[in-house]
Amino acid sequence: MGSSLTTIVILVSVIHVAAFAVMIWIRIQRDEADQAPGKSVNIALCAVCGEPATYRGYDGLDPNERHDPHTGRAWSDDVTHYQPLCAAH
């Protein structure tokens, strides 16, 4: 009984180590693919000052503008009325 229990413990340990090694290999492969040469990052620039944008803000020009019933803030269904803006704007 002790011999078969030892065999099971060793087999389960080997399976866990193999799974861990596969997870590390997948992580390394993904990181290398993310840093592929020639891959460009699309950074939007602020519509006001040209600095890198951190969010998109509503421009208030939609004729079918809607208002949030809880906050009263205006918003639009049309995504073309949202311009990239930096943290300062």
Secondary structure, DSSP 8 states (H G I E B T S, - for coil): -HHHHHHHHHHHHHHHHHHHHHHHHHHHHHHHHHT-TT------B-TTT-SB--EEEE-S--TT-EE-TTT--EE-S-GGGEEEE-TT-
